[in-house]
Amino acid sequence: MKTLTFDIETYPNYTLFALQNIDNNKLYTFELRGEDSSLTDKQITKLNKLLTKNKIITFNGIKFDEPITAMALFKNYSAFKIFKLVQSVIVDKLKSYTIYRTNNLRPFIKTHYDIMDVAIGIASLKLYGARLGTKKLQDLPYEPSTYLTNKQMGIVRSYCENDLILTEELYYKLGADLELREDLSKQYNLNLISLNGANIAEKILVQESGYNGKAPSTPKLIQYTPPKYINFKTKVMKDVFKYIKEHEFLLSGNGNVELPAKLKMEKIMLGDLTFQMGIGGVHGSVENTSIYADKKHTILDIDYKALYPSLIIQNKFVPKHIGKKFLSVYKGMYDERVSVKTNMKSLKYGSEAYNKLNTQQNGLKLVNNSSFGKMGLQYSKLYDPSVLLHITLTGQLTLMMVIEKLYLKGFNVFYANTDGITLKVKTKDVDKIKKITTKFDKKTGLEMEYEEFKSCHIRDVNNFVNITADNKVKSKGAYGTPSLNKNAQTPIVFEAVRKFLLDSTSITTTINNCKNVHDFCTSRTVKGGAMYGDNIPDLYPDDWADKLASKRGLTKKIIKDKEKLEADWIKDNGVYLGKVVRWYYSTQGKSIHYKTNGNKVPKSDGAIPMMDLTNTIPKDLDYEWYYNEAIQALKDVGYDY
């Protein structure tokens, strides 16, 4: 069985079905040229064989490419009929199951890996490619309604071939995630290959719990009943707790719990920090601050171990329409994971036995952690918004109890977010704090974990760099390492910040030594597409020239008018880049603009597009821009650079 990437392109007079073997790059193409053209019998036989006898990799293939191809293979659709069907799917939101049902068809690709939902986050294939650092970013070259010439058909074909490369690159990036899905599919005899974590968790838990019913209906309101251990001593928390117990939580039209205005606006002050509660979690943080441990003081980070799974098990927070069987299955998986992780400790890291157990524990972790969100989705069989609300509120109130207990003993938290807190205390008081929290653990049935930091560098609650006592970097948000769920925003800048905070490596050294051009790039989606122009003609009235040269009369209005003239020119005459753009900062750069209105794309001043990634660093790279950006990023976390 070969592994083939698969994609299609459709226009009124042109349809392309393209597959590529990822092992030898052999390309298979099937083209319909002309409105009335359709697949020949020979093409149908060959295309059908390729799709049914091999492992097929697509991006959104289950909902789009496969049903469209089915109509070409089994209903002999012409290029124009395929185009009209595609328009119904895109514009009218025609569902794949409707296409199958109304045409007496069914999905036919036997081994189909649709990687769109496997990839973390929600993004287009092009944007994932930009995040991965793919060599070439190329947007659809012509509007879908265009009647193509033969030359244009060749350009569309080249575009499709690049999409096949992007699909392959993303497939390889998701290797471990796909292996996990293969393992779970075999273990539970379910097809889980193309599902995200939440859908996998739902399918497994529903099957193992033996639930055969439908998704339950949405309740009109929810009343919160807290566990018996929750109580408070400070007035501010007593008032908040009283309100939560008495409030009737309403649900929106899509079945989500609505956050009451009082909780949304309520600022809870305990010690030196203000906390904010919500439906999802509690958070609070100092901002623009760097905090250091020293000989007499320790920075102690305290996190709840598997907070949400533990709350579900300890408090029996389970969907009431499934009942005790759900808890039995859920707890069994949790306990099994604990056992597997214990067994892993005696094995050599990276050995075959270790990797086998690690795959097993990752599968159990996925089910335990990913099922929670499904309890808030209206059409899920796990839907029970009361359970979701009880889990999140109990988690927040439990964490606030810890914060309050420490506050009343004279200890102030400087960071809190969902399942953990961080505080700076005298080293001699660390054991005292652990004694307080351990005693509380016995009441809740939960378990806290402890870690010490050398320093914490915080921009805000979601953007920070922490240096652990054993010299590891823990970072989040803009300061985090590149990933599939985050756009590339000049990664070298934040790599330089992390290295500087870790071991004082100079900003200039890290940036100057970087030879990966992708690390200097920014990528993002530009709604409606982006335009760029670097040879802008003289567009200004004669009397502006002297004013601009001498800066006499250089008012805000003149600057604004000047920028508007340039933007309009670029919108109408510039080079179209696409809906996903990538650029670096140059000493000779201009700005990038929206095609729709000419407005400037944020933070694009000094940009030069790099849709095709080079192998070397551009000679016009504006190193000073990157130095200054890194210095500013350090200042943003309170470092006095």
C-alpha angles and dihedrals in degrees: 000000000000125000111234132181112220135199139155135209124201135197131157092265102022137055125177127193109189133182130176130195107231092207100056103008092239108165126216117192133180116190133191109199115189133027095270098040119115136173116291120231089256092051092047092053094047097043092046091050093049092050098044102038099046142055106266123205118197141160107229089348097139094059098032123011098040100050091043091050091047089060091052094047103040104023097037093233117188124230091261094048089049090051091051091048090051090051089053090052094047102035104027095033093235107185125231093234089056091054091051096044098047092048097042092244136126137198107290107183103102099196106034123164108188102185099186095095094035091065112084117251129009116288142132122261089252092053092049087050091053090050091050092049096245115187098238132034113191129171125211100287098216137029110266093245093057120121100225129221119221089260092051090050088059091052091050089050091053089049091052091049089056090052088054089055091050090049091052093049092050090046091056091045089055094049097120092044091052093047088054091052091049090052093048092046091056094043096052099027091238132124101244099148099110100035132106120238096265094052091047091052092049095050094048097044094045092049096044092046091052094233113161101170133100130263108288123247123262115265119231094233142347131228117203118229110189126211113263095250094065115100136129140215105197118083095233093056094041089056093048092047092049091051093050093050093049099040121100106219114219127211128226125232091269092053098257122139110251119229109233115238092239093059091043092054099033114112112197113205117199115163113318097339135077118217130203123204126201144155093282105039149314120269140175134159145168111243136222091011140133115199125190137197117226140178092291102031135061129200104220122195116198120191132175112241110239091340101185097041089047092050090050092052100040095046099032091238098174135145102273094217089062098035132174095353089065091055092047092053094041095048091044090057092046093050091045091054091051089051093048092050090051091053091049091063091071094051130084112260110253095015120134092252092048093049092049092054091043091056089050095051092045089056092050090046091052092054094045096046102035100049094070096075092053090065088071098047112099099218098042120110086227091055113139112137091186090062092046091050092047091051096049097041093045090050092051095045091047091052091046089053089056091048091048094048091052092044091054088053091053100262119128124205116218098186135031131166128166101300108013150040137207127207140169114230141161108280091235089061097056093091090047090055092048090051091054094048095042090053089051091049089062090058096048101036087230127121130226126208125206134214133170125223131203091207144351123212111191132184092170140320094293101036121060149116121226124188112207125219089254092053102260125139121233112185139165142192117357089357094053128100119269117278142167093261095053130066117240107258105178093301092195090067093060093038086058090050093050093048092047092051092044102050108350095258104169119255092233093050094055094045096043093049094051112108098173107100092198089067089063094051135096120206132186146148117267111200110231092010136283133265131202132192127178101168099060112171125227101283101165133102114259094250090060095064097071092040092052092045095048096030088230109145091006093155127171089253093056091048091048092048091048092052091047092054091049093046093051091049092050091047091055103031109020130102115276110234103179139246093294114050135185127193145161129215115258138184085234100040131129130193133280121233139200112256091216100058109359093245117150117260107241117265093003098120108126093019129149113189117242104187088152109051114229126219094230137047111267114251091228094055108140100231091175090061091056093045091051093046091053092048090050090049088054092049089050089063092049098261112147098221 
